[in-house]
Amino acid sequence: MSRETLIKLLEPTIERVGYELTDLELKLGGRDGRLRLFIDKDDGIDIEECAAVSRQVRSILDVGARLPGP
């Protein structure tokens, strides 16, 4: 999955729960693979909000991983 595809997939949900996706870092590859999201909102965010967004994103990616694709 490309960086642009992930942004299109995740950004609407992140915005719907009140945050802005400011950046996305994607590193593919085995055990070192990583997806890092940078989120913000007007009055800042705390660790609990990061965890909540992480859970939302994880559920989207779990469903997406089971969808057939090119």
Summary of the structure (lengths in Angstrom):
residues: 70
radius of gyration: 12.5
end to end distance: 9.7
largest distance: 39.9
contacts: 151
relative contact order: 0.18
helix: 53%
strand: 21%
